[in-house]
Amino acid sequence: MLLEPPDRFSVDDATPPEHRQPQDFSFAAHKKDFLLAASIGLASGFFAIVSLICIGSGFGLATSLLIWVLFSMLTIVGLTVGLMLARSLPVFFQIVKFGMVGGFNTMLELAVVNIFIVIFSSSSVFSFVIFKTVSFLLAAISAYFWNRNWTFLSRSESSFREFAAFAVCGFFGLLINVGVATLLVSWVGPPEGIVPILWVNCSILIAVLVGMAWNFVAQRYVIFRSAGRKSC
């Protein structure tokens, strides 16, 4: 069977092809998306700087400002690439936005964990599990609102059933995220020459990457199903 080329219509897969509306992936049609992407970049940069301060990076004001601006520029470039790719395959636009939201929530997680470690002066396994769980829950709540209203553009009203589905999927995401990070921190341990707090941050990043595929599939096909999404 020959594969049909991807169309350039709505990512609303439940809508019959003859009723789909072409999507506008021009830059002018997505000014709001660029503003939101820049906001996410600035917020991500701020949380990244907080983490760098906590691990004692020693960066000065000029370097911190450069990092802050760089995050914002990267999100704008990323969204631009996403729009260009979406002209061939619309789902790329969602993937890029999902990645930006994931990056923001990752920086949020890292900042919360590092602040807890500095405040309580503890990086034991038990403390880390608590810190990581709290930070994950905060990031999960943030992900729900960002992905529902921006990434997947859900047009259905928020309901207990939808949030319950998100909570169930989030629970499995929590097991994956915290489990991988804890395994790396407590069983693998930091490689020679890597200080513990830096290894904690590396472990969190690896855990986020492992869980990212699960989160995207669960939120796109289970929580914010195609029938409840608007066109990009």
Secondary structure, DSSP 4 states (H G I P E B T S, - for coil): -PPPPPPSB-S-TTS-GGG--B----SGGGHHHHHHHHHHHHHHHHHHHHHHHHTT----HHHHHHHHHHHHHHHHHHHHHHHHHHTT-THHHHHHHHHHHHHHHHHHHHHHHHHHHHHHT---HHHHHHHHHHHHHHHHHHHHHHIIIIIS-B-SPP-HHHHHHHHHHHHHHHHHHHHHHHIIIIII-PPTT--HHHHHHHHHHHHHHHHHHHHHHHIIIIIS-GGGB---
